[in-house]
């Protein structure tokens, strides 16, 4: 069995230790025979070098008779030692050279590494570019989140008017019972805020609190989680705000506008707190108060048929309406209150002057001259009436008949028309400028779509807003003469399952698709921008690149199914590419042509080999650039490993030579 322990990370063939190759027995045999020593050394050491050396030594020993010969032999031996020393030095120099070469190789490796570092710098630059994309995407995402921020107030029955509550002891106060057990989504972020004024005589801090529950009305401490902000001190006022993300397993929320524990205070009774502007919204930032959609649910409707017109306003459960029935020649006014101001003249009823304060007429009577302070009409029928002028708040005049309704201003320059096509607004030139009705663009009386259309001054071009029978809400115009712009002083919010942007003249089936996609871990949904066709689409262009793109990660699809014409790249090809590179130091040009931003290091496309350029020849393909560097790096690693092995062998040979020299000196 042979055991060997050596320095380095390469396994070599077994050889004895230098101590085992030079023993006292062998030195004693030196005195006996030179041939024996010669044979022994020849077996132990390199025969090609030391056979010649021993032969010279053997000749020197054979002429060791006279002093002159002895001296001469000593001189020869000294020269041989010098030669050997020089040879060792030469080997050592050669080793040093090899080390330098290795160093050079190392320097080449370092240079390559520098290039790799440059490549990594490019990667870093690429990473920075990718980070910029993320930042842009995050920016876009922040914008989208910003669209959520300032969204709908989830709480019902809130108000901007100050309200006051007095309590004693604990106070977990929900301002409206309709806001109990609000459904919430795990993983969603909510912000709850209210304006609070705490009386100076109060004894404890107050603020808002959100109680999250696993089930509706769960009061157990094990089935709930609370977030609070009790920062409003006695005598202070301001907003109390909490932002929280719903943990897994919690599905309901009770929002407490006032949370306090006055049991421990010196003035535990009659604590007084005023509040207003409660708002619970999705997002991580509190925004200005606005009422819930349910609190603003006022609907108005104008229904027009060939023989009937109905104007209806609904808020909550209250409906107020005016119905004009041309077929039955009837007018219905339905509301909780009907208020008619000014003078009212009823010709067929022969009421010339009438003031009714309170009265009831139940039979057919004729009143020649009657002043009524208060009157109740249980049933009245007007068969023929001409109203020359009717003033009811903002109504100055009007013409009503069974087929159409026209409302004109005093000078007759503009008017509103109600006919079988809908409601139209006509300008002073007689052109229809606005149309509200159920019709298509080709003519009137159609069932698709219902639209609100706006016409140009000449009336030849229009754009509309409408809903068709396919449940599609359409805004815009198909005319190539119409442009569209959106302006908003604050956030513009678009909610939808998916957003698609389709420019004109794009290839069929292509568009920008924005939707929600499951993240890598499959634990949630994140925004995704993509083209519906693989390997299509651009972000920026050669002539109009983005300034920065930030990203936490960037991946180039590299599956074999996305590649064709695959072949090997030789190492020499990669060496040629890397060797031809000319690294420059530069800045990016700004709008005025001057350098902007940090100094960069890289190549100029016009001076670079085509193997690392894109198909335009103006941009660098970093993936190709890195791949050539990787190919050269692999080859350099092989060269370094080979040089290391050669160096280890040279070290062993030097050690063997030194041992032989030591033996010769001892002889």
VOGU-3710 file (C-alpha; in Angstrom, 3 decimals, decimal comma):
1> xxxxxxxxxx> 0,000/0,000/0,000  1,364/3,458/-0,958  0,400/6,644/0,900  1,195/10,132/-0,353  0,498/13,628/1,113  1,440/16,695/-0,938  0,686/20,401/-1,351  -1,680/21,682/-4,055  -5,036/20,656/-5,467  -3,748/18,187/-8,134
11> xxxxxxxxxx> -3,206/14,450/-7,552  0,186/13,148/-8,885  1,855/9,715/-9,114  3,433/8,337/-5,957  7,103/9,180/-5,203  9,169/8,844/-2,026  9,962/11,804/0,170  13,354/13,502/-0,396  14,443/12,242/3,038  13,819/8,678/1,904
21> xxxxxxxxxx> 15,985/9,211/-1,196  19,182/10,235/0,675  20,191/7,862/3,495  23,392/7,359/5,494  23,761/3,934/3,966  23,927/5,408/0,501  26,534/7,963/1,600  28,598/5,171/3,145  28,352/3,272/-0,147  29,801/6,364/-1,805
31> xxxxxxxxxx> 33,111/5,524/-0,201  33,005/2,011/-1,531  32,304/2,377/-5,251  31,545/5,212/-7,542  29,723/2,936/-9,933  27,448/1,853/-7,140  26,661/5,468/-6,399  26,233/6,145/-10,065  23,821/3,330/-10,446  21,987/4,325/-7,309
41> xxxxxxxxxx> 21,627/7,965/-8,385  20,684/7,026/-11,874  17,854/4,953/-10,475  16,745/7,583/-8,066  16,988/10,676/-10,249  16,473/11,855/-13,764  18,771/9,778/-15,945  18,862/12,111/-18,886  20,356/14,961/-16,855  22,397/13,207/-14,196
51> xxxxxxxxxx> 23,977/10,360/-16,161  26,025/12,997/-17,913  26,668/14,783/-14,673  27,754/11,629/-12,892  30,007/10,741/-15,807  31,726/14,078/-15,399  31,954/13,556/-11,701  33,308/10,109/-12,278  36,047/11,509/-14,518  36,904/14,102/-11,935
61> xxxxxxxxxx> 37,248/11,438/-9,267  39,424/9,261/-11,516  42,093/11,994/-11,904  42,257/12,840/-8,239  46,088/11,936/-7,835  48,236/15,049/-7,873  47,664/18,370/-6,196  47,414/20,112/-9,544  45,021/17,583/-10,835  43,189/17,807/-7,535
71> xxxxxxxxxx> 42,992/21,575/-7,811  42,038/21,324/-11,407  39,355/18,850/-10,532  38,158/21,143/-7,753  37,955/23,946/-10,300  35,973/21,705/-12,596  33,701/20,755/-9,712  33,261/24,420/-8,816  32,419/25,177/-12,388  30,024/22,305/-12,408
81> xxxxxxxxxx> 28,422/23,563/-9,241  28,304/26,985/-10,783  26,819/25,484/-13,867  24,420/23,534/-11,799  23,657/26,623/-9,746  23,190/28,538/-12,889  21,134/25,696/-14,160  19,111/25,783/-10,981  18,969/29,520/-11,213  18,033/29,073/-14,756
91> xxxxxxxxxx> 15,330/26,698/-13,723  14,460/29,018/-10,969  14,400/31,892/-13,434  12,425/29,706/-15,687  10,078/29,000/-12,811  10,022/32,656/-12,026  9,335/33,274/-15,677  6,676/30,690/-15,491  5,296/32,444/-12,496  5,495/35,624/-14,431
101> xxxxxxxxxx> 3,895/33,823/-17,261  1,364/32,531/-14,845  1,212/36,012/-13,552  0,873/37,105/-17,106  -1,670/34,471/-17,504  -3,114/35,715/-14,289  -2,813/39,152/-15,682  -4,448/37,866/-18,781  -6,967/36,261/-16,562  -7,164/39,497/-14,661
111> xxxxxxxxxx> -7,318/41,295/-17,914  -9,942/38,878/-18,972  -11,419/39,300/-15,580  -11,228/43,001/-16,152  -12,975/42,347/-19,314  -15,177/40,044/-17,389  -15,348/42,759/-14,854  -16,149/45,023/-17,725  -18,587/42,441/-18,827  -19,833/42,356/-15,298
121> xxxxxxxxxx> -19,805/46,095/-15,475  -21,872/45,688/-18,544  -23,896/43,260/-16,598  -23,912/45,830/-13,861  -24,768/48,373/-16,465  -27,210/45,892/-17,796  -28,381/45,339/-14,268  -28,605/49,065/-13,831  -30,484/49,234/-17,098  -32,703/46,436/-15,951
131> xxxxxxxxxx> -33,088/48,183/-12,593  -34,147/51,287/-14,465  -36,748/49,215/-16,260  -38,032/48,040/-12,910  -38,012/51,510/-11,626  -39,984/52,502/-14,699  -42,196/49,515/-14,279  -42,431/50,274/-10,579  -43,003/53,787/-11,504  -45,689/52,602/-13,761
141> xxxxxxxxxx> -46,744/50,320/-10,994  -46,603/53,117/-8,478  -48,710/55,096/-10,866  -51,156/52,253/-11,053  -51,053/51,933/-7,288  -51,480/55,669/-7,226  -54,607/55,117/-9,219  -55,824/52,917/-6,370  -54,722/55,487/-3,840  -57,425/58,077/-3,528
151> xxxxxxxxxx> -60,008/55,586/-4,636  -63,393/54,692/-3,278  -64,300/55,318/0,347  -65,457/51,932/1,626  -67,255/53,377/4,667  -70,954/54,245/4,304  -72,608/57,225/5,984  -69,507/59,355/6,574  -69,590/63,139/6,405  -67,359/66,198/6,362
161> xxxxxxxxxx> -69,500/67,788/9,074  -68,192/67,526/12,627  -70,035/65,149/14,960  -69,550/64,611/18,698  -69,710/61,494/20,863  -69,634/61,276/24,664  -68,625/58,024/26,365  -67,271/56,499/29,558  -64,835/53,640/30,059  -63,944/51,656/26,981
171> xxxxxxxxxx> -64,962/53,091/23,621  -64,938/50,965/20,473  -67,170/53,201/18,376  -68,251/52,448/14,801  -69,963/55,553/13,412  -72,419/53,563/11,273  -73,632/50,006/11,896  -73,676/49,456/8,128  -69,872/49,396/8,316  -69,689/46,333/10,583
181> xxxxxxxxxx> -68,139/43,113/9,237  -66,711/44,662/6,066  -65,316/41,899/3,790  -61,542/42,238/3,236  -58,948/40,364/1,189  -55,857/38,719/2,772  -52,687/40,300/1,404  -54,477/43,566/0,521  -53,267/46,854/2,050  -55,804/49,280/3,552
191> xxxxxxxxxx> -55,579/52,791/5,034  -58,075/54,046/7,645  -58,149/57,734/8,610  -60,430/60,103/10,519  -60,210/63,693/11,730  -60,577/63,767/15,537  -60,830/66,557/18,127  -60,326/65,471/21,736  -61,799/67,623/24,506  -59,223/69,202/26,802
201> xxxxxxxxxx> -60,901/67,633/29,837  -60,461/64,093/28,529  -58,062/61,815/30,392  -56,798/59,425/27,697  -55,522/59,431/24,141  -57,931/58,500/21,357  -57,637/57,486/17,712  -58,820/55,077/15,055  -58,561/51,291/15,242  -59,157/48,444/12,780
211> xxxxxxxxxx> -60,182/45,059/14,135  -59,551/42,180/11,717  -61,580/39,004/12,267  -61,578/35,482/10,911  -65,383/35,415/10,883  -68,193/38,032/11,137  -68,654/39,461/14,619  -65,854/37,347/16,090  -65,078/38,846/19,485  -62,598/36,185/20,612
221> xxxxxxxxxx> -59,073/37,453/21,019  -57,743/34,359/19,252  -59,815/35,079/16,150  -59,001/38,732/15,691  -56,102/41,150/15,141  -56,111/44,886/15,857  -54,260/47,889/14,427  -54,627/51,276/16,177  -53,213/54,803/16,318  -54,047/56,359/19,703
231> xxxxxxxxxx> -52,016/59,545/19,198  -54,646/62,286/19,665  -54,025/63,626/23,170  -56,572/65,529/25,317  -56,986/69,055/23,946  -55,421/68,125/20,578  -56,939/67,664/17,157  -55,837/66,215/13,845  -55,926/63,107/11,724  -55,472/59,635/13,171
241> xxxxxxxxxx> -54,174/57,255/10,494  -53,353/53,545/10,294  -52,126/51,514/7,336  -52,113/47,729/7,508  -51,832/44,650/5,331  -54,379/41,898/5,988  -52,688/38,686/7,201  -53,721/35,303/5,918  -56,897/33,901/7,455  -58,591/37,247/8,204
251> xxxxxxxxxx> -61,633/38,103/6,081  -63,708/40,744/7,961  -63,079/44,205/9,410  -64,714/46,470/11,983  -63,477/50,082/11,612  -63,616/51,950/14,951  -63,607/55,707/14,410  -63,001/56,272/18,142  -60,934/53,884/20,222  -60,233/54,765/23,882
261> xxxxxxxxxx> -59,836/53,213/27,325  -60,784/55,748/29,977  -61,216/53,223/32,807  -57,751/54,019/34,102  -58,093/57,806/33,822  -58,876/60,233/36,610  -61,858/61,484/34,631  -63,261/58,226/33,304  -66,758/59,527/32,623  -68,093/61,975/30,087
271> xxxxxxxxxx> -65,178/61,727/27,699  -66,046/63,890/24,676  -64,608/63,402/21,194  -65,614/65,050/17,914  -64,904/63,485/14,542  -65,458/63,781/10,783  -64,018/62,715/7,407  -63,767/58,974/8,157  -62,314/57,126/5,193  -61,288/53,504/4,646
281> xxxxxxxxxx> -59,609/52,875/1,297  -57,415/50,384/-0,481  -53,760/51,430/-0,671  -50,923/52,546/1,548  -51,536/56,313/1,557  -54,381/58,335/3,001  -56,139/60,710/0,624  -58,686/63,487/0,981  -62,096/62,494/2,237  -64,874/61,701/-0,211
291> xxxxxxxxxx> -68,216/59,972/0,422  -68,851/56,361/-0,483  -70,377/55,574/-3,835  -73,547/54,456/-2,060  -73,862/57,897/-0,469  -73,663/59,539/-3,882  -76,054/57,136/-5,579  -78,274/59,663/-7,305  -79,530/58,502/-10,694  -81,223/60,558/-13,367
301> xxxxxxxxxx> -82,978/59,097/-16,356  -84,742/60,483/-19,425  -86,911/57,914/-21,196  -88,434/58,888/-24,528  -90,922/56,892/-26,548  -93,025/57,915/-29,530  -95,939/58,866/-27,284  -94,332/59,284/-23,886  -91,522/61,241/-22,207  -90,429/60,463/-18,647
311> xxxxxxxxxx> -87,868/62,449/-16,649  -86,902/60,636/-13,448  -84,441/61,366/-10,621  -83,744/58,729/-7,986  -81,750/59,031/-4,794  -81,916/56,160/-2,386  -85,525/55,020/-2,185  -86,939/58,415/-3,219  -88,110/58,851/-6,813  -89,120/62,182/-8,322
321> xxxxxxxxxx> -90,445/62,149/-11,870  -92,282/64,094/-14,573  -94,105/61,959/-17,129  -95,538/63,407/-20,357  -97,943/60,995/-22,063  -98,756/62,129/-25,610  -101,069/59,225/-26,345  -103,284/59,881/-23,344  -102,570/63,638/-23,314  -101,494/63,504/-19,685
331> xxxxxxxxxx> -98,707/64,998/-17,560  -97,619/63,345/-14,314  -95,570/65,194/-11,699  -94,543/62,822/-8,894  -92,447/63,949/-5,949  -92,355/64,417/-2,232  -92,613/68,174/-2,723  -93,873/70,172/-5,749  -93,100/73,875/-5,607  -94,455/76,298/-8,240
341> xxxxxxxxxx> -93,405/79,928/-7,867  -94,694/83,018/-9,642  -98,138/83,630/-11,153  -100,147/80,589/-12,276  -103,057/80,944/-14,728  -105,541/78,144/-15,467  -107,785/79,161/-18,380  -110,072/76,142/-18,558  -110,566/76,195/-14,814  -111,428/79,875/-15,042
351> xxxxxxxxxx> -109,070/80,805/-12,247  -108,025/84,377/-12,876  -106,784/85,191/-9,414  -106,376/82,410/-6,915  -104,548/82,114/-3,604  -105,248/78,951/-1,623  -103,782/78,731/1,846  -105,577/75,554/2,958  -108,602/74,009/1,253  -110,105/70,955/-0,457
361> xxxxxxxxxx> -112,338/70,996/-3,568  -114,141/67,665/-4,029  -116,961/68,591/-6,436  -117,128/70,371/-9,791  -117,286/74,043/-8,986  -116,600/77,228/-10,853  -114,706/79,883/-9,063  -114,939/83,315/-10,610  -112,598/85,064/-8,264  -110,946/83,121/-5,496
371> xxxxxxxxxx> -108,000/83,772/-3,226  -106,751/80,569/-1,646  -104,034/80,634/0,982  -103,782/76,843/1,300  -105,402/74,234/-0,982  -105,479/70,454/-1,440  -106,568/69,078/-4,828  -107,642/65,459/-4,455  -108,534/65,075/-8,147  -108,236/67,592/-10,997
381> xxxxxxxxxx> -108,538/67,368/-14,766  -107,327/70,063/-17,182  -108,657/69,341/-20,673  -107,438/72,448/-22,447  -104,791/74,813/-21,195  -102,661/77,479/-22,771  -99,778/78,709/-20,703  -98,269/81,778/-22,218  -95,480/81,977/-19,724  -94,558/79,448/-17,070
391> xxxxxxxxxx> -91,840/80,216/-14,563  -90,799/77,482/-12,213  -87,443/78,373/-10,759  -85,220/78,203/-13,896  -87,850/77,460/-16,574  -88,550/80,656/-18,550  -90,638/79,287/-21,415  -91,463/76,158/-23,385  -93,564/74,495/-26,101  -94,978/71,040/-25,405
401> xxxxxxxxxx> -97,037/68,891/-27,798  -97,720/65,214/-28,279  -95,024/64,520/-30,878  -92,081/66,657/-29,853  -90,830/69,015/-27,191  -88,774/72,088/-27,992  -87,144/74,321/-25,424  -85,822/77,620/-26,779  -83,938/80,448/-25,202  -85,496/83,918/-25,248
411> xxxxxxxxxx> -83,755/85,139/-28,387  -84,403/81,878/-30,257  -80,745/81,334/-31,122  -80,389/77,924/-29,421  -82,817/75,178/-28,502  -83,312/71,689/-27,097  -85,459/69,212/-28,996  -87,140/66,025/-27,868  -88,433/63,839/-30,713  -88,512/60,182/-31,698
421> xxxxxxxxxx> -84,698/60,114/-32,106  -83,904/61,436/-28,662  -82,772/64,705/-27,147  -80,826/67,134/-29,338  -79,022/70,402/-28,669  -79,112/72,755/-31,666  -76,803/75,755/-32,077  -77,677/79,162/-33,528  -76,835/77,930/-37,054  -79,344/75,094/-36,854
431> xxxxxxxxxx> -76,689/72,391/-36,556  -77,153/69,550/-34,098  -74,215/69,691/-31,676  -75,254/67,157/-29,026  -77,519/64,129/-29,405  -78,729/61,797/-26,657  -80,785/58,815/-27,744  -81,000/55,236/-28,939  -79,738/55,107/-32,513  -76,774/54,130/-34,616
441> xxxxxxxxxx> -74,579/56,381/-36,698  -76,446/55,510/-39,900  -79,884/56,713/-38,906  -82,511/57,060/-36,261  -84,758/54,626/-34,491  -82,197/51,839/-34,237  -81,619/49,685/-31,150  -77,837/49,689/-31,223  -76,237/51,559/-29,631  -77,552/54,023/-27,065
451> xxxxxxxxxx> -75,271/57,020/-27,421  -74,418/60,508/-26,362  -72,837/62,087/-29,432  -71,013/65,377/-29,888  -70,858/67,001/-33,334  -68,349/69,424/-34,781  -69,365/72,941/-35,742  -70,310/71,863/-39,259  -72,135/68,804/-37,977  -70,229/66,477/-40,341
461> xxxxxxxxxx> -67,926/64,820/-37,770  -68,949/63,372/-34,433  -67,639/61,409/-31,477  -69,777/59,580/-28,994  -70,177/57,730/-25,746  -72,491/54,757/-25,777  -73,409/51,213/-24,824  -74,330/48,674/-27,496  -76,412/45,509/-27,255  -73,214/43,446/-26,914
471> xxxxxxxxxx> -72,595/45,025/-23,499  -69,660/47,038/-24,823  -69,213/50,622/-23,674  -67,603/52,655/-26,455  -65,972/56,087/-26,290  -64,600/57,844/-29,348  -65,056/58,030/-33,088  -64,149/55,907/-36,090  -63,488/59,030/-38,152  -59,845/59,671/-39,070
481> xxxxxxxxxx> -60,531/63,379/-38,565  -61,176/63,058/-34,836  -58,425/63,205/-32,212  -58,932/62,427/-28,535  -57,213/63,834/-25,454  -57,658/63,181/-21,730  -56,891/65,836/-19,128  -57,011/65,493/-15,370  -55,678/67,694/-12,618  -55,481/64,652/-10,351
491> xxxxxxxxxx> -55,174/60,921/-10,831  -56,912/59,275/-13,774  -58,138/55,847/-12,708  -58,892/53,001/-15,084  -60,225/49,749/-13,679  -60,533/46,671/-15,830  -59,778/42,995/-16,046  -57,328/43,619/-18,884  -56,013/46,578/-20,900  -55,071/46,345/-24,548
501> xxxxxxxxxx> -53,507/49,124/-26,623  -53,737/48,642/-30,400  -52,015/51,298/-32,572  -53,137/51,759/-36,162  -51,104/50,042/-38,925  -49,788/47,369/-36,529  -49,587/43,790/-37,771  -52,719/41,763/-37,210  -52,993/40,236/-33,762  -50,389/42,470/-32,124
511> xxxxxxxxxx> -51,027/44,908/-29,297  -49,709/45,874/-25,874  -51,379/43,647/-23,310  -51,534/44,738/-19,642  -52,991/42,277/-17,166  -52,436/40,502/-13,847  -50,242/37,395/-13,751  -49,361/34,966/-10,972  -45,966/35,747/-9,477  -43,054/33,287/-9,381
521> xxxxxxxxxx> -44,092/31,804/-6,080  -47,724/31,609/-7,118  -48,726/33,472/-3,943  -50,286/36,530/-5,566  -50,944/38,529/-8,710  -48,625/41,113/-10,238  -48,825/43,397/-13,253  -47,569/42,101/-16,598  -46,874/43,923/-19,882  -46,410/41,751/-22,947
531> xxxxxxxxxx> -47,052/41,223/-26,632  -49,507/38,423/-27,462  -47,081/37,058/-30,100  -43,762/35,589/-28,932  -40,506/37,371/-29,833  -42,236/40,586/-30,981  -42,374/44,131/-29,642  -39,886/46,787/-28,571  -39,228/49,002/-25,584  -37,612/52,086/-27,086
541> xxxxxxxxxx> -35,731/52,016/-30,400  -32,190/52,463/-31,720  -32,727/56,159/-32,400  -34,958/56,794/-29,376  -33,693/54,712/-26,450  -34,906/55,095/-22,891  -32,540/56,913/-20,543  -32,664/54,391/-17,695  -34,398/51,107/-17,056  -34,341/49,613/-13,543
551> xxxxxxxxxx> -35,140/46,044/-12,598  -34,431/43,652/-9,752  -34,026/40,837/-12,290  -33,693/40,556/-16,041  -33,808/37,268/-17,919  -33,207/36,474/-21,573  -35,284/33,542/-22,754  -32,775/30,843/-23,732  -34,765/27,652/-24,237  -33,984/25,508/-27,266
561> xxxxxxxxxx> -37,548/25,872/-28,522  -36,871/29,577/-29,161  -33,645/28,930/-31,120  -32,720/27,545/-34,537  -29,535/27,030/-36,635  -27,634/26,025/-33,483  -23,873/25,297/-33,812  -20,738/25,412/-31,621  -18,677/28,561/-31,173  -14,930/27,860/-31,291
571> xxxxxxxxxx> -12,611/29,240/-28,643  -10,505/30,899/-31,324  -13,595/32,730/-32,593  -14,208/34,115/-29,118  -10,515/35,083/-28,767  -10,725/36,955/-32,054  -13,841/38,802/-30,900  -12,392/39,741/-27,497  -8,985/40,685/-28,941  -10,580/43,041/-31,459
581> xxxxxxxxxx> -12,417/45,041/-28,802  -11,346/48,607/-28,096  -12,695/49,683/-24,715  -13,592/53,380/-24,520  -14,471/55,841/-21,757  -17,446/58,057/-22,607  -20,634/59,876/-21,571  -24,125/59,704/-23,051  -25,241/62,711/-25,103  -28,002/64,855/-23,614
591> xxxxxxxxxx> -30,673/66,887/-25,424  -28,202/69,674/-26,214  -25,484/67,268/-27,353  -23,380/67,625/-24,212  -22,367/64,692/-22,056  -24,744/63,859/-19,209  -24,738/61,297/-16,435  -21,871/59,243/-15,090  -18,803/58,181/-17,070  -19,209/54,798/-18,723
601> xxxxxxxxxx> -16,770/52,241/-20,090  -17,566/50,145/-23,107  -17,271/49,811/-26,846  -18,400/51,850/-29,838  -20,697/49,920/-32,140  -19,030/51,246/-35,303  -15,670/49,849/-34,087  -16,948/46,572/-32,647  -17,033/43,134/-34,336  -20,380/42,188/-35,799
611> xxxxxxxxxx> -20,503/39,052/-33,610  -21,623/41,126/-30,600  -23,901/43,631/-32,390  -27,634/43,423/-32,993  -29,198/43,256/-36,446  -29,139/47,071/-36,774  -25,407/47,243/-36,138  -25,972/50,123/-33,727  -26,552/48,289/-30,452  -24,508/45,733/-28,509
621> xxxxxxxxxx> -25,987/42,320/-27,764  -24,830/41,932/-24,182  -25,789/38,258/-24,130  -23,444/37,553/-27,091  -20,768/39,755/-25,524  -20,906/37,866/-22,233  -20,974/34,483/-23,970  -17,723/35,201/-25,868  -16,108/36,300/-22,601  -17,301/33,088/-20,963
631> xxxxxxxxxx> -15,826/31,002/-23,797  -12,427/32,709/-23,426  -12,603/32,433/-19,649  -13,118/28,676/-19,833  -10,054/28,331/-22,059  -7,984/30,540/-19,749  -8,958/28,354/-16,806  -7,671/25,300/-18,675  -4,377/27,082/-19,468  -3,934/28,165/-15,866
641> xxxxxxxxxx> -4,578/24,642/-14,610  -1,986/23,272/-17,071  0,606/25,847/-16,003  -0,034/25,047/-12,382  0,610/21,371/-13,054  3,830/22,174/-14,948  4,943/24,411/-12,123  4,385/21,656/-9,588  6,500/19,277/-11,676  9,284/21,858/-11,935
651> xxxxxxxxxx> 9,222/22,341/-8,181  9,674/18,593/-7,714  12,552/18,520/-10,191  14,248/21,430/-8,437  13,891/19,687/-5,103  15,441/16,576/-6,627  18,309/18,595/-8,091  18,983/20,249/-4,774  19,102/16,827/-3,133  21,606/15,586/-5,712
661> xxxxxxx> 23,746/18,649/-5,198  23,673/18,166/-1,457  24,872/14,598/-1,937  27,650/15,716/-4,246  28,780/18,326/-1,753  28,783/15,713/0,971  30,909/13,442/-1,217
//
